[in-house]
Amino acid sequence: MKRFFALLSFLFIVQASSAQLFSKEKVTYDANQGRGSTDNKLLRWGYFLGINSYDFNFDYEEDLRDIYVKKSPGFSVGLIGNLRINSFIDLRLEPGLLITTRELYYSQTYFAGTTFNNSDLIREVKSTYIHLPLLVKISTKRVNNFKPFIVGGFSTALNLSSNENNPEDNKNGQFRTKKNSLFYELGFGIDLYLYNFKFTPSIRGLFGIGDELVRDKDPNSPWTSNIAGMKTRGVFVNFTFQ
């Protein structure tokens, strides 16, 4: 019975939302409780929830087999501060908490001439980012209750799980990365206008600017000596509510 009512409620919400979105009449009670379109406000606030997928892009010193990166879906949550420049341009700040995990798989060729265990071929990289992007959002003209846009800008992140200052390195099973990183971001999305709020699904790519690897003490370390540079790449799917 509970599942039946949950399904019925979900279908009702979907039906009501579809009626609002696909109506030829513009919704005027969007995100401001009947006081007009919130798009006209100088400052707007909201929050986002989402999923992320992080990767590493490696540059190598020698032509060995690539380090394989196994990605796991992560979780994103944060706040939004939006400054209206004009009808088509907004400046946006999106501080958030992003949690993700990556696993690095090394080829045995990295350990040629040394003794190793199977556990030495795998390194887990857990990351907890305090992420702070400053973005420019460029929108099209609103069509009924839809408003597509593109977004881009720069961001910085503080990795609380970097272990940059950990005295133990890969010899003790600890893969280390730098605590602070810089990125540029590009993406697109669409604003969907509903009676009580504005819902925005978006997709955004993140690209690291600087090398993020903290190298082992041993200059001939099989884990870090062949890495000339390591930069983060990521994809976000965010759902924003304003």
Phi, psi and chi 1 to 4 in degrees:
 res  aa     phi    psi   chi1   chi2   chi3   chi4
   1 MET       -  -41.7 -175.5   63.1   69.0      -
   2 LYS   -63.3  -40.4  -69.8 -177.8  178.7  178.8
   3 ARG   -65.1  -37.3  -68.2 -177.2  178.7  178.9
   4 PHE   -62.5  -45.8  172.4   75.8      -      -
   5 PHE   -68.2  -35.3  -78.9  113.7      -      -
   6 ALA   -64.3  -43.4      -      -      -      -
   7 LEU   -64.5  -42.3  178.4   60.7      -      -
   8 LEU   -62.7  -40.7 -166.9   62.7      -      -
   9 SER   -66.2  -41.6  -60.8      -      -      -
  10 PHE   -62.1  -45.5  174.2   76.1      -      -
  11 LEU   -63.7  -35.9  -67.3  174.8      -      -
  12 PHE   -65.2  -43.3  176.5   77.6      -      -
  13 ILE   -64.3  -44.6  -67.5  171.3      -      -
  14 VAL   -61.2  -43.4  170.2      -      -      -
  15 GLN   -63.8  -43.6 -168.8  -82.6  -26.0      -
  16 ALA   -66.4  -40.5      -      -      -      -
  17 SER   -66.2  -42.2  -60.6      -      -      -
  18 SER   -62.4  -39.9  -61.0      -      -      -
  19 ALA   -62.4  -38.1      -      -      -      -
  20 GLN   -71.7  -45.3  -64.5  171.3   39.1      -
  21 LEU   -67.9  -41.1  -71.5  173.2      -      -
  22 PHE   -96.1    7.3  -65.8  100.7      -      -
  23 SER   -72.1  142.2  170.3      -      -      -
  24 LYS   -72.5  -18.9  -67.6 -176.9  178.9 -179.7
  25 GLU   -83.9  129.9 -178.4 -179.4   -3.1      -
  26 LYS   -67.6  137.2  -74.1 -173.2  178.3 -179.1
  27 VAL   -73.2  126.2  171.4      -      -      -
  28 THR  -105.0  -13.1   56.1      -      -      -
  29 TYR   -96.1   41.2  -67.7   93.3      -      -
  30 ASP   -91.2  121.0   53.2  -54.7      -      -
  31 ALA    60.0   16.5      -      -      -      -
  32 ASN  -146.6   23.1 -154.7   20.2      -      -
  33 GLN    47.8   48.2  -81.0  121.5   38.3      -
  34 GLY    85.2    6.6      -      -      -      -
  35 ARG  -102.4   21.2  -64.0 -171.5  -66.9  -87.4
  36 GLY   103.0  173.8      -      -      -      -
  37 SER   -67.1  128.9  174.4      -      -      -
  38 THR   -70.4  -14.6 -167.3      -      -      -
  39 ASP   -60.5  -22.5  -78.6  -11.7      -      -
  40 ASN   -85.3   -5.7  -63.7  -34.7      -      -
  41 LYS   -77.9  143.5  -63.6 -179.8   66.4  174.9
  42 LEU   -65.5  -45.0  178.2   63.9      -      -
  43 LEU  -117.9  135.7  -67.5  173.5      -      -
  44 ARG  -133.4  153.0  -58.4 -164.9  -58.4  -85.0
  45 TRP  -129.0  157.5  -48.2   97.1      -      -
  46 GLY  -172.4 -167.1      -      -      -      -
  47 TYR  -147.3  164.3   64.8   92.3      -      -
  48 PHE  -138.0  151.8   68.1   86.0      -      -
  49 LEU  -127.9  150.1  -57.6  170.5      -      -
  50 GLY  -172.6 -178.7      -      -      -      -
  51 ILE  -121.9  154.4   55.9  175.4      -      -
  52 ASN  -137.5  159.1   61.1   66.5      -      -
  53 SER  -138.8  115.7  177.4      -      -      -
  54 TYR  -104.6  147.8  -86.5   83.2      -      -
  55 ASP  -136.8  172.1 -166.4    0.8      -      -
  56 PHE  -121.8  141.7  -77.4  123.1      -      -
  57 ASN  -109.1  120.6 -178.9   43.4      -      -
  58 PHE  -105.6  142.8  -69.9   99.7      -      -
  59 ASP  -112.7  141.1  -65.9  -40.9      -      -
  60 TYR  -117.5  153.0  -59.5   99.0      -      -
  61 GLU   -79.7  -42.3  -61.4  -74.4   -2.6      -
  62 GLU  -124.0  161.7  -61.4  179.7   13.4      -
  63 ASP   -86.0   75.3 -172.1   17.9      -      -
  64 LEU  -104.1  175.3  -59.8  177.9      -      -
  65 ARG   -63.5  143.3  -72.4 -172.2   62.0 -178.6
  66 ASP   -62.3  148.4  -71.4   -7.3      -      -
  67 ILE   -76.7  123.5  -60.5  170.9      -      -
  68 TYR   -84.4  132.7  171.4   71.3      -      -
  69 VAL  -109.1  116.3 -177.0      -      -      -
  70 LYS   -91.5  118.7 -178.4 -179.2  178.6 -178.9
  71 LYS   -96.6  145.8  -61.5  166.0  -75.7 -174.2
  72 SER  -125.0  141.2  -59.7      -      -      -
  73 PRO   -64.3  136.7   20.7  -30.5      -      -
  74 GLY  -114.5 -178.3      -      -      -      -
  75 PHE  -120.1  141.2  176.2   70.2      -      -
  76 SER  -130.7  140.3  -51.7      -      -      -
  77 VAL  -150.9  143.8   61.6      -      -      -
  78 GLY  -177.0 -175.7      -      -      -      -
  79 LEU  -112.6  163.4  -58.2  174.6      -      -
  80 ILE  -131.0  131.3  -64.7  172.3      -      -
  81 GLY  -120.4  122.9      -      -      -      -
  82 ASN  -120.1  124.8 -165.7   97.2      -      -
  83 LEU  -108.2  119.3  174.7   65.4      -      -
  84 ARG   -78.5  123.0 -177.9  179.9 -172.9  -89.3
  85 ILE   -91.8  -50.1  -54.7  -60.2      -      -
  86 ASN  -157.1 -165.4   57.3   38.9      -      -
  87 SER   -66.1  -17.2  -61.5      -      -      -
  88 PHE  -121.5  -12.1  -57.4  102.2      -      -
  89 ILE  -125.8  131.6  -59.2  176.1      -      -
  90 ASP  -130.8  148.6  -63.2  -88.8      -      -
  91 LEU  -106.0  128.9 -169.4   63.4      -      -
  92 ARG  -130.5  135.9  175.9  167.2  -75.4 -168.9
  93 LEU  -115.4  128.3 -168.7   66.4      -      -
  94 GLU  -130.6   71.2  -64.1 -173.5    1.7      -
  95 PRO   -67.9  135.9   25.3  -33.7      -      -
  96 GLY  -154.8  169.3      -      -      -      -
  97 LEU  -111.3  123.7  175.8   67.6      -      -
  98 LEU  -123.6  128.8  -75.6   66.2      -      -
  99 ILE  -121.2  130.2  -59.3  172.3      -      -
 100 THR  -154.2  163.6 -170.0      -      -      -
 101 THR  -137.8  137.2  -60.2      -      -      -
 102 ARG  -128.1  147.8  -71.4  157.7  -79.8 -171.2
 103 GLU  -119.5  133.5  -72.8 -174.9  -11.3      -
 104 LEU  -103.7  129.6  -52.4 -177.8      -      -
 105 TYR  -115.3  118.6  -71.6   79.3      -      -
 106 TYR   -95.9  146.4  -73.6   81.6      -      -
 107 SER   -77.6  154.1  165.9      -      -      -
 108 GLN   -65.0  -19.0  -64.7 -176.8    7.4      -
 109 THR   -63.7  -21.7   56.2      -      -      -
 110 TYR   -70.8  -17.5  -77.3   79.8      -      -
 111 PHE  -114.1   21.6  -62.3   84.2      -      -
 112 ALA   -59.8  132.3      -      -      -      -
 113 GLY    83.0    4.3      -      -      -      -
 114 THR  -128.3  161.2   65.1      -      -      -
 115 THR   -92.5  140.8   57.6      -      -      -
 116 PHE  -151.9  161.3   62.5   91.6      -      -
 117 ASN  -104.7  162.1  -60.3  -44.9      -      -
 118 ASN   -60.2  -31.6  -72.6  -25.6      -      -
 119 SER   -65.8  -21.8   59.9      -      -      -
 120 ASP   -71.5  -17.4  -67.5  -32.3      -      -
 121 LEU   -83.6   -7.0  -57.9  177.5      -      -
 122 ILE  -126.5  134.3  -57.0  174.0      -      -
 123 ARG  -131.6  128.8  -74.9  -67.3  178.5  -94.9
 124 GLU   -94.3  131.7 -174.8  179.0   54.2      -
 125 VAL  -119.4  101.2 -175.7      -      -      -
 126 LYS   -92.4  137.0  -66.9 -176.5  176.9 -179.2
 127 SER  -133.0  133.9  -59.4      -      -      -
 128 THR  -125.9  105.6  -57.7      -      -      -
 129 TYR  -100.7  134.1  -68.3  107.1      -      -
 130 ILE   -92.8  105.6  -57.0  -63.8      -      -
 131 HIS  -104.6  130.2 -174.9 -128.8      -      -
 132 LEU  -132.8   92.8 -173.3   63.5      -      -
 133 PRO   -96.9  144.2   28.1  -24.8      -      -
 134 LEU  -115.2  116.0 -178.3   62.1      -      -
 135 LEU  -125.4  152.3  -53.3  168.9      -      -
 136 VAL  -109.4  123.7  176.4      -      -      -
 137 LYS  -105.7  123.5  175.9 -175.4  175.0 -174.7
 138 ILE  -115.9  115.1  -57.6  175.9      -      -
 139 SER  -106.5  157.8  -54.6      -      -      -
 140 THR   -84.8  179.7   66.3      -      -      -
 141 LYS   -69.8  141.3 -175.5  177.2  179.7 -179.3
 142 ARG   -66.3  131.9  175.6  175.7  168.7  177.2
 143 VAL  -115.2  110.5  178.5      -      -      -
 144 ASN    52.1 -112.0  -67.0  -25.6      -      -
 145 ASN  -114.1   26.8  -63.0  -45.7      -      -
 146 PHE  -124.5  146.0  -60.8   86.5      -      -
 147 LYS  -150.8   93.1 -165.5  174.7 -174.8 -178.2
 148 PRO   -69.6  158.1  -17.9   31.6      -      -
 149 PHE  -156.9  162.3   64.2   86.1      -      -
 150 ILE  -118.3  156.5   58.1  173.6      -      -
 151 VAL  -144.1  145.8   64.4      -      -      -
 152 GLY  -161.1  160.7      -      -      -      -
 153 GLY   164.5 -159.6      -      -      -      -
 154 PHE  -123.4  157.3  -66.5   90.7      -      -
 155 SER  -147.3  160.0   62.2      -      -      -
 156 THR  -128.5  156.8 -176.4      -      -      -
 157 ALA  -143.9  141.2      -      -      -      -
 158 LEU  -105.6  115.7  173.9   65.3      -      -
 159 ASN   -91.4  106.5 -173.2   -3.3      -      -
 160 LEU   -72.7  -13.1  -57.4  178.6      -      -
 161 SER  -112.6   23.1  -53.7      -      -      -
 162 SER   -70.6  -32.2   69.9      -      -      -
 163 ASN    60.1   27.4  -70.5  -60.0      -      -
 164 GLU   -57.4  -38.6  179.0  178.3    5.6      -
 165 ASN   -95.4    9.0  -60.6  -40.2      -      -
 166 ASN   -72.1  124.3 -167.9  -28.5      -      -
 167 PRO   -68.1  -18.3   24.2  -33.3      -      -
 168 GLU   -86.4  140.3  -63.1 -176.7  -17.1      -
 169 ASP  -120.7 -156.9   58.4   16.9      -      -
 170 ASN   -63.4  -23.6  -81.2  -70.8      -      -
 171 LYS   -61.3  -27.4 -169.9  173.8 -178.1 -179.3
 172 ASN  -105.1   14.6  -55.6  104.3      -      -
 173 GLY    85.9   14.6      -      -      -      -
 174 GLN  -113.9  109.8 -176.3   61.4   64.4      -
 175 PHE   -87.8  127.7 -169.0   92.1      -      -
 176 ARG  -115.9  143.4  -60.3  177.4  -62.2  174.7
 177 THR  -130.2  165.5   59.9      -      -      -
 178 LYS   -73.5  147.9  -67.0 -179.5 -180.0  177.7
 179 LYS   -74.0  -38.4 -176.1  177.9  -65.4 -175.3
 180 ASN  -110.9  135.8  -62.8  -70.8      -      -
 181 SER  -138.8  154.8  -56.5      -      -      -
 182 LEU  -118.9  146.6  -66.6  173.6      -      -
 183 PHE  -142.5  162.0  -48.3   93.6      -      -
 184 TYR  -118.9  152.7   68.4   90.5      -      -
 185 GLU  -133.9  144.0  -56.5 -173.1   22.6      -
 186 LEU  -140.4  141.6  -64.1  169.8      -      -
 187 GLY  -168.2 -175.3      -      -      -      -
 188 PHE  -151.3  163.5   62.9   92.4      -      -
 189 GLY  -170.1 -169.7      -      -      -      -
 190 ILE  -148.5  129.8 -177.2  167.8      -      -
 191 ASP   -82.0  129.3  -70.5  -30.2      -      -
 192 LEU  -115.0  118.1  -53.7  175.8      -      -
 193 TYR   -90.6  120.4  -69.3   83.5      -      -
 194 LEU  -116.7  173.0  -56.8  173.0      -      -
 195 TYR   -65.2  -39.3  -75.7  118.2      -      -
 196 ASN  -107.1  -11.1  -63.2  -48.6      -      -
 197 PHE  -163.9  170.8   61.3   91.9      -      -
 198 LYS  -110.8  124.8 -177.9  167.4   65.3  175.7
 199 PHE  -106.9  132.4  173.3   64.0      -      -
 200 THR  -134.1  104.7  -55.2      -      -      -
 201 PRO   -84.1  141.9   27.1  -29.1      -      -
 202 SER  -150.5  157.5   64.3      -      -      -
 203 ILE  -125.3  133.8  -61.5  176.3      -      -
 204 ARG  -141.6  138.7 -162.4  157.9   76.2 -123.7
 205 GLY  -101.8  144.3      -      -      -      -
 206 LEU  -122.3  136.6  172.9  143.8      -      -
 207 PHE  -135.6  121.6  -53.0   90.9      -      -
 208 GLY   -68.3  146.2      -      -      -      -
 209 ILE   -99.3  -40.1  -65.1  175.4      -      -
 210 GLY  -115.1  165.2      -      -      -      -
 211 ASP   -66.9  130.8 -177.4   17.4      -      -
 212 GLU  -109.0    1.2  -60.0  170.7   36.3      -
 213 LEU   -82.9  134.1  177.7   66.5      -      -
 214 VAL  -100.0  115.0  175.1      -      -      -
 215 ARG   -79.9  154.8  -73.2  162.4  176.9   79.6
 216 ASP   -69.9  161.8  -66.5  -20.8      -      -
 217 LYS   -64.6  -36.9  -60.3  171.3 -173.2  176.1
 218 ASP   -76.2  117.3 -179.7    3.5      -      -
 219 PRO   -64.1  -18.3   21.5  -31.4      -      -
 220 ASN  -102.5   21.2  -62.8  -45.4      -      -
 221 SER   -57.8  128.3  166.0      -      -      -
 222 PRO   -64.9  -19.3   23.5  -32.7      -      -
 223 TRP   -84.6  -30.6  -65.9  -80.3      -      -
 224 THR  -126.3  -16.4   61.2      -      -      -
 225 SER   -67.0  -29.1   61.5      -      -      -
 226 ASN   -90.8    0.5 -166.8   47.2      -      -
 227 ILE   -94.0  112.7  -60.5  176.8      -      -
 228 ALA   -81.3  -29.5      -      -      -      -
 229 GLY  -164.4  145.9      -      -      -      -
 230 MET  -137.4  119.3 -176.7 -175.7   77.4      -
 231 LYS  -127.4  142.0  -60.3  176.6 -178.3  178.6
 232 THR   -76.2  141.5  -73.8      -      -      -
 233 ARG  -127.0  148.2  -61.7 -178.1  -61.9 -170.8
 234 GLY  -154.7  159.1      -      -      -      -
 235 VAL  -129.0  131.1  175.9      -      -      -
 236 PHE  -112.8  139.1  -55.1  147.0      -      -
 237 VAL  -119.7  108.1  177.6      -      -      -
 238 ASN  -111.8  148.0  -73.3  -17.6      -      -
 239 PHE  -123.2  113.9  -57.9   97.1      -      -
 240 THR  -107.4  141.6  -60.1      -      -      -
 241 PHE  -125.5  124.8  -57.9   85.5      -      -
 242 GLN  -130.4      -  -67.6 -176.3   80.5      -
